[in-house]
Amino acid sequence: MAIELFNNGKHLCLMFSDLVEEDNGESVQSNQFLIVQDGNGILLDPGGVLTYNELFVSMGRFFPPKQLRYVFASHADPDIIASLPRWLQGSDTKLLISRIWSRFVPHFCPQGKTEGRIIPIPDEGTLLPFGDTNFEILPAHFLHSEGNLQFYDPVSRILFSGDMGASMMPASKAMDAVTELGPHLPHMRGFHARYMVSNKVCRFWVEMVRKLDPEWIVPQHGAPLKGRKVIAEFLHWIENLSCGVDLMLQDHYQRPQKISINQL
Ligand code: FE
């Protein structure tokens, strides 16, 4: 099902949150996004093989998938971009991805299919002219991936934040926007503590986002954060969170002794 995050008749932002089957609990819930403006379409973090067919059909109601101009990947994880070979095959789209990952991507695509179609984004990010809008591709390195980007749409004031602000929850709950952080934190805490690389980079990111002043922060897993109140609460929480390498101890780096793989 497509959820309309923003629509002013000329500029449309859609979220797809229930395309991954959850029957066996093996795969994490994930969101995919489509922005359409003036007859141009861009897909954000379109997902893996699990989402391709459903997304192709669902987005087709709003935009012809073959005419996609860009696919944007916040980073190179399988739930973000493993479907790329299919999008390259099914359209003339180009891929926007961090320069850190641009030369790794061809390894999961058929030979020759990526030629001239991968646009490496420099570490400092870039503006992306699109119709009469300039999207902002923002640096979010180490949050969580080494080359990590986010996507800001100044028309809808949505910051598409990749894994930052993500929450682990079933698709049925991911559709409802969160306006108060407290009750939502149990879905976020463990994920951010492990996946975000360090408190230092979280603080740099918070400084940038406060200046941006988005209306929404919409992550790639779980529910969107909507409104100034919850965004201020989230920024305060994440800038004070110890995470990633901050929590690593020598104890975590010992040779395994107790458990054999047969007991896992
Ligand atoms: Fe990831």
Residues whose N, C-alpha, C, O or C-beta is under 5 A from the ligand:
A	BS01	FE	D77 D163
